[in-house]
Amino acid sequence: MDLATYASHPQNSRGRLYPDFQNIIRSPFQRDRDRLIHSSAFRRLDGKTQVFAYHEGKNYRTRLTHSMEVAQITRTICKSLQLNEELGEAIALAHDLGHSPFGHAGERGLNTAMKKFGGFDHNINSLKIMTELEVHYPEFKGLNLSWEVLEGTVKHNGPIKNPRNKYLLDFNQKFDLDLQHFPSLEAQVASFADDIAYNNHDIDDGFRAGFFSIKQLCSLPFIAAIISEFDRKYPNSDDNLRIYAITRSMISQMVFDLLDNTRNNIQKYKIKTSDDVRKNKKFCAVFSESMQENIRQLHTFLKENFYTHTNIARMDMKSQKIVEDLFGAFFKNPLLLPISMRKEIQHATQEELAEKISTYIAGMTDMMAIEEHSRLFDTKTRF
């Protein structure tokens, strides 16, 4: 399929930080996607919380299955807009690569522990993984991904006007990611695909966990309309089929709404090239006001009935404490860290030590963090 003029064309890529070979059967962005899929950090997403902790059941989404859903939705939207599907998919697969264990609770714990050292940001950690921590090649550290994938991953939520993170600033000196401007339209689509995916799979997971009923969901008018139409056609269906109908219809509505509004904005802002997208003063990809209102209502419902449910709140509290305890123990006594890290922390400043520890903890799965916590704090657990 021919790409639109405003798409990211592989032949116009700004390249890679280090010289790399050309592949005759895969585009640069295909190679980036494949390198991400084969990375250790990507595989570990299978053991990291989305909302439910990993050990609470395999039927709930993990960071890995979430990333796969985001990638699938991103490709669909990119194809419809004649954007570069391969770039969009790579950014979608990378967008949560740097998440800590235990989802947002774990990130809060790391951010609290790192407060005096600049905090913790999973997007910056994703950059660190892609550019330093994953070592697959003898010539360089990192995966040596294309500029467009790195830029789209770091900026998929928008420009970074006042960057303060040292790693980001240092890397940006070597490979300018144009932090002040918006990302490519493929990255913008991936960001909205993230919203579409988690809004709908949280409806599914929350319902299947028994936190709310179809009747409660129907307090939202746009969901009540979906169920009314479904029940008219299939009056004897059980609630499992009804919840699938809700998420299926909602995803479709959100995708088409985003497509319509993005196409309108491309015309409205006279977008002709990918540079026009980046230099525009607003996101080109956007939901309509009515869809934004539906999403606000859904967020309120999920917050009241799911995200703050007693079971989730208790697990979040435990998760944040585990992360903070681990950081505190390692920072107070670095000899508790794996001996393989001994050389790199031997002469580290406090700030460097804190950064090494946060990176180490962020790389853990949920179960790795739980087991490490037991080894450190439970006297009955073997070392």
C-alpha positions as CSV (number, residue, x, y, z in Angstrom):
1,M,0.0,0.0,0.0
2,D,1.2,3.5,-0.9
3,L,2.0,5.7,2.1
4,A,0.5,9.1,2.5
5,T,2.8,12.1,2.1
6,Y,2.5,12.8,5.9
7,A,3.5,9.2,6.8
8,S,7.0,8.3,8.0
9,H,8.7,6.9,4.9
10,P,11.5,4.4,5.6
11,Q,13.8,5.9,3.0
12,N,13.6,9.2,4.8
13,S,14.5,7.8,8.2
14,R,16.9,9.8,10.2
15,G,18.9,6.7,10.7
16,R,20.5,5.0,13.7
17,L,23.0,6.2,16.2
18,Y,25.6,3.6,15.1
19,P,26.4,2.4,11.6
20,D,24.4,-0.7,10.9
21,F,23.9,-3.1,7.9
22,Q,21.0,-2.7,5.5
23,N,18.6,-5.6,5.1
24,I,17.3,-6.4,1.6
25,I,14.0,-8.0,2.7
26,R,13.0,-5.9,5.8
27,S,12.5,-2.2,6.2
28,P,14.3,-0.3,9.0
29,F,11.1,-0.3,11.0
30,Q,10.5,-4.0,10.5
31,R,13.9,-4.7,11.9
32,D,13.2,-2.4,14.9
33,R,10.0,-4.3,15.6
34,D,11.8,-7.6,15.4
35,R,14.6,-6.5,17.7
36,L,12.1,-5.4,20.2
37,I,10.2,-8.7,20.1
38,H,13.4,-10.6,20.6
39,S,14.5,-8.5,23.6
40,S,14.6,-9.8,27.2
41,A,12.7,-6.7,28.4
42,F,9.8,-7.5,26.1
43,R,9.5,-11.1,27.2
44,R,9.5,-9.9,30.9
45,L,6.4,-7.9,30.3
46,D,4.5,-11.2,30.5
47,G,5.3,-11.2,34.3
48,K,4.4,-7.5,34.9
49,T,1.1,-6.2,36.2
50,Q,-1.4,-4.3,34.0
51,V,-4.1,-3.9,36.8
52,F,-4.1,-7.3,38.4
53,A,-0.8,-8.6,39.9
54,Y,0.7,-11.4,37.8
55,H,0.0,-14.2,40.3
56,E,-3.7,-13.4,40.6
57,G,-4.6,-15.3,37.4
58,K,-3.5,-15.9,33.8
59,N,-6.9,-14.8,32.4
60,Y,-6.2,-11.1,33.1
61,R,-4.1,-8.8,31.0
62,T,-0.4,-8.4,31.6
63,R,1.8,-5.7,30.2
64,L,2.7,-8.1,27.4
65,T,-0.8,-8.8,26.3
66,H,-1.7,-5.2,26.7
67,S,1.2,-4.2,24.4
68,M,0.1,-6.7,21.8
69,E,-3.5,-5.3,21.9
70,V,-2.1,-1.8,21.5
71,A,0.1,-2.9,18.5
72,Q,-2.9,-4.5,16.8
73,I,-5.1,-1.4,17.1
74,T,-2.2,0.8,16.0
75,R,-1.7,-1.2,12.9
76,T,-5.4,-1.0,12.0
77,I,-5.6,2.7,12.4
78,C,-2.2,3.3,10.6
79,K,-3.4,1.2,7.7
80,S,-6.6,3.2,7.4
81,L,-4.7,6.5,7.4
82,Q,-2.0,5.3,5.0
83,L,0.6,5.6,7.7
84,N,3.6,3.4,8.3
85,E,2.1,0.3,10.0
86,E,5.6,-1.1,10.8
87,L,6.7,2.1,12.6
88,G,3.4,2.3,14.5
89,E,3.7,-1.3,15.6
90,A,7.3,-0.9,16.8
91,I,6.4,2.1,18.9
92,A,3.3,0.3,20.3
93,L,5.4,-2.7,21.3
94,A,8.0,-0.5,22.9
95,H,5.7,2.0,24.7
96,D,5.6,0.0,28.0
97,L,9.0,-1.6,27.8
98,G,10.3,0.3,30.8
99,H,7.5,-0.3,33.2
100,S,8.4,-1.4,36.7
101,P,6.8,-4.5,38.3
102,F,3.3,-4.0,39.8
103,G,2.1,-1.5,37.2
104,H,1.4,2.0,38.3
105,A,1.7,1.1,42.0
106,G,5.3,-0.1,41.4
107,E,6.0,3.1,39.4
108,R,4.7,5.2,42.3
109,G,7.0,3.3,44.7
110,L,10.0,3.9,42.5
111,N,9.1,7.5,41.9
112,T,8.8,8.1,45.6
113,A,12.1,6.3,46.3
114,M,13.8,8.3,43.6
115,K,12.2,11.7,44.5
116,K,15.5,13.4,45.6
117,F,17.2,12.1,42.5
118,G,14.8,13.3,39.9
119,G,12.1,10.6,40.1
120,F,11.4,7.6,37.9
121,D,9.7,7.8,34.5
122,H,8.9,4.5,32.6
123,N,9.2,6.2,29.2
124,I,12.8,7.3,30.0
125,N,13.5,3.7,31.3
126,S,12.1,2.4,28.0
127,L,14.7,4.6,26.2
128,K,17.5,3.3,28.5
129,I,16.5,-0.3,27.7
130,M,16.5,0.3,24.0
131,T,19.8,2.3,24.0
132,E,21.9,0.7,26.7
133,L,20.5,-2.2,28.7
134,E,19.7,-4.7,26.0
135,V,23.1,-5.8,24.6
136,H,22.8,-8.1,21.6
137,Y,25.6,-6.8,19.4
138,P,29.4,-6.6,19.9
139,E,29.6,-3.2,18.2
140,F,27.4,-1.2,20.5
141,K,25.1,-1.2,23.6
142,G,21.4,-1.2,23.1
143,L,19.3,-2.3,20.1
144,N,20.4,0.6,17.9
145,L,16.9,1.3,16.8
146,S,16.0,4.0,14.3
147,W,15.5,7.6,15.3
148,E,11.8,7.4,14.6
149,V,11.1,4.5,17.0
150,L,13.2,6.1,19.8
151,E,11.5,9.5,19.3
152,G,8.0,8.0,19.1
153,T,8.5,5.9,22.2
154,V,9.8,8.8,24.3
155,K,7.4,11.4,23.0
156,H,4.2,9.3,22.3
157,N,2.4,11.4,24.9
158,G,3.6,14.7,23.4
159,P,6.6,17.1,23.4
160,I,8.9,17.2,26.4
161,K,9.3,21.0,26.9
162,N,11.5,21.0,30.0
163,P,13.5,17.8,30.1
164,R,15.3,17.2,33.4
165,N,16.2,13.6,33.4
166,K,20.0,13.2,33.1
167,Y,19.8,10.1,31.0
168,L,17.4,11.7,28.5
169,L,19.5,14.9,28.4
170,D,22.8,13.0,27.9
171,F,21.3,10.8,25.2
172,N,19.7,13.7,23.5
173,Q,23.1,15.3,23.2
174,K,24.3,12.3,21.2
175,F,21.2,11.7,19.1
176,D,18.8,14.7,19.1
177,L,15.2,13.4,19.5
178,D,13.7,16.9,18.8
179,L,12.0,16.9,22.2
180,Q,10.3,20.2,21.8
181,H,8.1,19.1,18.9
182,F,5.3,16.6,18.6
183,P,6.1,13.0,17.5
184,S,5.2,11.4,14.2
185,L,1.5,10.7,13.4
186,E,2.3,7.0,13.9
187,A,3.4,7.6,17.5
188,Q,0.3,9.7,18.1
189,V,-1.8,6.9,16.8
190,A,0.0,4.4,19.1
191,S,-0.7,6.7,22.1
192,F,-4.4,6.7,21.4
193,A,-4.4,3.0,20.7
194,D,-3.0,2.6,24.2
195,D,-6.1,4.5,25.5
196,I,-8.5,2.4,23.4
197,A,-6.9,-0.9,24.5
198,Y,-6.7,-0.2,28.3
199,N,-10.2,1.4,28.5
200,N,-11.8,-1.7,27.0
201,H,-9.7,-4.5,28.4
202,D,-10.2,-2.9,31.9
203,I,-14.0,-3.2,31.3
204,D,-13.5,-6.9,30.5
205,D,-11.0,-7.7,33.3
206,G,-13.0,-5.8,35.9
207,F,-16.3,-7.5,35.0
208,R,-14.7,-11.0,34.9
209,A,-13.2,-10.4,38.3
210,G,-16.7,-9.7,39.7
211,F,-16.0,-6.0,40.6
212,F,-19.1,-4.8,38.7
213,S,-22.1,-6.1,36.8
214,I,-23.5,-5.4,33.3
215,K,-26.4,-3.6,35.1
216,Q,-23.9,-1.3,36.7
217,L,-22.1,-0.7,33.4
218,C,-25.4,0.3,31.9
219,S,-25.5,3.3,34.1
220,L,-23.3,4.8,31.4
221,P,-25.7,5.8,28.6
222,F,-23.3,4.9,25.7
223,I,-22.9,1.4,27.1
224,A,-26.6,1.1,27.8
225,A,-27.3,1.8,24.1
226,I,-24.9,-1.0,23.0
227,I,-26.5,-3.5,25.3
228,S,-30.0,-2.5,24.3
229,E,-29.2,-3.1,20.6
230,F,-27.4,-6.3,21.4
231,D,-30.3,-7.6,23.5
232,R,-32.8,-6.7,20.8
233,K,-30.9,-9.0,18.3
234,Y,-29.8,-11.7,20.8
235,P,-32.4,-11.7,23.7
236,N,-31.2,-14.9,25.4
237,S,-27.5,-14.2,25.5
238,D,-25.5,-14.7,28.7
239,D,-23.3,-11.9,30.3
240,N,-20.1,-13.3,28.8
241,L,-21.4,-12.6,25.3
242,R,-22.8,-9.2,26.4
243,I,-19.4,-8.1,27.8
244,Y,-17.7,-9.1,24.5
245,A,-20.4,-7.1,22.7
246,I,-19.6,-4.0,24.8
247,T,-15.8,-4.1,24.3
248,R,-16.1,-5.0,20.6
249,S,-18.5,-2.1,19.9
250,M,-16.6,0.4,22.1
251,I,-13.3,-0.4,20.4
252,S,-15.0,0.0,17.0
253,Q,-16.6,3.3,18.0
254,M,-13.3,4.7,19.4
255,V,-11.3,3.7,16.3
256,F,-13.7,5.2,13.8
257,D,-14.0,8.4,15.9
258,L,-10.3,8.7,16.0
259,L,-10.0,8.1,12.3
260,D,-12.7,10.7,11.4
261,N,-11.2,13.4,13.7
262,T,-7.6,12.7,12.6
263,R,-8.6,13.0,8.9
264,N,-10.4,16.2,9.6
265,N,-7.3,17.6,11.4
266,I,-5.0,16.6,8.6
267,Q,-7.1,18.8,6.3
268,K,-7.7,21.6,8.9
269,Y,-4.0,22.0,9.7
270,K,-2.9,21.5,6.1
271,I,-0.7,18.6,7.0
272,K,1.4,17.5,4.0
273,T,4.6,16.0,5.4
274,S,5.7,14.2,8.6
275,D,7.6,17.4,9.5
276,D,4.2,19.3,9.3
277,V,2.9,16.8,11.9
278,R,5.8,17.4,14.2
279,K,5.8,21.2,13.9
280,N,2.0,21.5,14.4
281,K,1.0,23.2,17.6
282,K,-1.5,20.4,18.6
283,F,-1.9,16.7,18.3
284,C,-3.3,15.8,14.8
285,A,-4.7,12.5,16.2
286,V,-7.6,13.2,18.6
287,F,-11.0,12.0,19.8
288,S,-14.1,14.0,19.3
289,E,-15.5,16.0,22.2
290,S,-18.4,13.6,22.6
291,M,-16.0,10.6,22.7
292,Q,-13.8,12.4,25.2
293,E,-16.8,12.9,27.4
294,N,-17.7,9.1,27.1
295,I,-14.2,8.2,28.1
296,R,-14.3,10.6,31.1
297,Q,-17.5,8.9,32.3
298,L,-15.9,5.5,31.8
299,H,-12.8,6.5,33.7
300,T,-15.0,7.8,36.6
301,F,-16.9,4.5,36.6
302,L,-13.7,2.4,36.5
303,K,-12.1,4.4,39.2
304,E,-15.1,4.0,41.5
305,N,-15.8,0.4,40.8
306,F,-12.4,-1.1,39.8
307,Y,-9.2,0.8,40.3
308,T,-10.0,1.7,43.9
309,H,-11.7,-1.6,44.8
310,T,-10.6,-2.9,48.2
311,N,-8.7,-5.9,46.6
312,I,-6.9,-3.7,44.1
313,A,-6.1,-1.0,46.8
314,R,-4.6,-3.6,49.1
315,M,-2.5,-5.2,46.4
316,D,-1.4,-1.7,45.3
317,M,-0.4,-0.9,48.9
318,K,1.6,-4.1,49.2
319,S,3.2,-3.6,45.8
320,Q,4.3,0.0,46.5
321,K,5.8,-1.1,49.8
322,I,7.7,-4.0,48.2
323,V,9.3,-1.6,45.7
324,E,10.1,1.0,48.3
325,D,11.5,-1.6,50.7
326,L,13.8,-3.1,48.0
327,F,15.1,0.4,47.1
328,G,15.7,1.3,50.7
329,A,17.5,-1.9,51.5
330,F,19.8,-1.7,48.4
331,F,20.5,2.0,48.8
332,K,21.4,1.6,52.5
333,N,23.6,-1.5,51.8
334,P,24.6,-1.8,48.1
335,L,26.3,-5.2,49.0
336,L,22.8,-6.7,49.0
337,L,22.7,-6.1,45.2
338,P,23.8,-9.0,42.9
339,I,27.5,-9.5,42.9
340,S,27.5,-9.0,39.1
341,M,26.7,-5.3,39.8
342,R,29.6,-4.9,42.2
343,K,32.0,-3.2,39.7
344,E,29.6,-0.7,38.4
345,I,28.5,0.5,41.8
346,Q,31.9,0.4,43.5
347,H,32.8,4.1,42.9
348,A,29.3,5.4,42.2
349,T,28.0,8.6,43.6
350,Q,24.7,8.5,45.5
351,E,22.8,9.7,42.4
352,E,24.5,7.1,40.2
353,L,23.8,4.4,42.8
354,A,20.1,5.3,43.1
355,E,19.8,5.2,39.3
356,K,21.4,1.8,39.1
357,I,19.1,0.5,41.8
358,S,15.9,1.9,40.2
359,T,16.9,0.4,36.9
360,Y,17.5,-3.0,38.5
361,I,14.2,-3.0,40.3
362,A,12.3,-1.7,37.2
363,G,13.6,-4.7,35.3
364,M,12.0,-7.2,37.7
365,T,8.8,-9.0,37.1
366,D,6.1,-9.0,39.8
367,M,7.2,-12.5,41.1
368,M,10.9,-11.6,41.0
369,A,10.2,-8.5,43.2
370,I,8.1,-10.6,45.6
371,E,10.7,-13.3,45.9
372,E,13.6,-10.8,46.3
373,H,11.6,-9.0,49.1
374,S,11.1,-12.4,50.8
375,R,14.8,-13.2,50.6
376,L,15.7,-9.8,52.1
377,F,13.0,-9.5,54.8
378,D,11.6,-12.9,55.6
379,T,14.1,-14.7,58.0
380,K,12.5,-18.1,57.0
381,T,13.3,-17.6,53.3
382,R,16.6,-19.0,52.1
383,F,19.1,-16.6,50.6
